Every structure is written in C-alpha cells, then in structure tokens.
Amino acid sequence: MRKLFLNLVAVLTLAGAFAGPVLADGMPTFTLVMRAGRFQPETLVVPANTKFRLLIKNEGPGAEEFESIELRKEKVLAPGVTSFLIFQPLKPGSYKFFGDFHPATAQGRFVAK
C-alpha cells in the first residue's frame, strides 16, 4: 500500500510540474489563423504594457511565414502546423505584421490599447 501511495505522489508531482506553468502564467493568449494567403483576424487588439502569447495556426495549403519587422519577430509554419510566439509588453499603438510568402494579401496589425 505504501508503494502505491508513493507512486501516486510521484505521478501527481510530475503532472503538476508539466501543467503548472501553463495554468499559472496567466499570460493573455491570442489566436491568429493563416489561411489562403490571409490572416484571420487581420487586426488583433492586445493589452498595452502586457506580455502576451500569439498562437499561430497555418490552415493553408502551403507554408506561410508570420513576420513583423518592427517587432523583430518571424516564424515559418508548414501547412497544418500550430506554433506560438511570446511578445514583450507593447506600448500603446499599432504594429504591422505580414505573411512573407503572400505579402500582397497577408497583412495584419496589432493594436495595443
């Protein structure tokens, strides 16, 4: 019985080690979908002066790259891939981003308020 109890404690400790940071960080998360050479939504309103996570999903038939020159961020995603970027707090304002593989149509912006 003692061995079963110790095993249960070990499993719960490991589960907490993996789940804890995800639940405890409290970081706002915003989702951006890449599809058919466009971003959805094209405008994301994010809280100013707050660190946030951008979850990026490529639902398109081909690869796409999220890029923001002014925020110094880029991420290439193959079709069907989901990834994320962490953004440090932004001052209030508007910040452009684009899809490097479809620059004419994949245009977007963050609005930090």
Residue pairs with C-beta under 8 A, 6 or more apart in sequence:
27 51
27 52
27 53
27 86
28 46
28 47
28 50
28 52
28 53
29 52
29 53
29 54
29 55
29 84
30 44
30 46
30 52
30 53
30 54
30 55
31 54
31 55
31 56
31 57
32 39
32 40
32 41
32 44
32 54
32 55
32 56
32 57
32 66
32 108
33 39
33 40
33 56
33 57
33 59
34 40
34 56
34 57
34 58
34 59
34 60
34 64
34 66
34 77
34 99
34 106
35 59
35 60
36 60
36 61
37 60
37 64
37 99
37 101
37 102
37 105
37 106
38 99
38 102
38 105
38 106
39 97
39 99
39 106
39 107
39 108
41 108
42 107
42 108
42 109
43 108
43 109
43 110
43 111
44 54
44 108
44 109
44 110
44 111
45 110
45 111
45 113
46 52
46 87
46 90
46 110
46 111
46 112
46 113
47 112
47 113
48 89
48 90
48 91
48 92
48 93
48 112
48 113
49 89
49 90
49 91
49 92
49 112
50 89
51 86
51 87
51 88
51 89
52 86
52 87
53 84
53 85
53 86
53 87
54 66
54 84
54 85
54 86
54 87
55 82
55 83
55 84
56 66
56 75
56 77
56 82
56 83
56 84
56 85
57 77
57 81
57 82
58 64
58 77
58 78
58 79
58 80
58 81
58 82
59 79
59 80
60 79
61 79
62 79
62 101
63 76
63 77
63 78
63 79
63 101
64 76
64 77
64 99
64 100
64 101
64 102
64 106
65 74
65 75
65 76
65 77
65 99
65 100
65 101
66 73
66 74
66 75
66 77
66 85
66 97
66 99
67 73
67 74
67 75
67 97
67 98
67 99
67 100
68 74
68 95
68 96
68 97
68 98
69 96
70 95
70 96
71 87
71 90
71 95
71 97
71 110
73 85
73 87
73 97
74 100
75 83
75 85
76 100
77 83
87 110
90 110
90 112
91 112
92 112
92 113
93 111
93 112
94 109
94 110
94 111
94 112
95 109
95 110
95 111
95 112
96 107
96 108
96 109
97 107
97 108
97 109
97 110
98 106
98 107
98 108
99 105
99 106
99 107
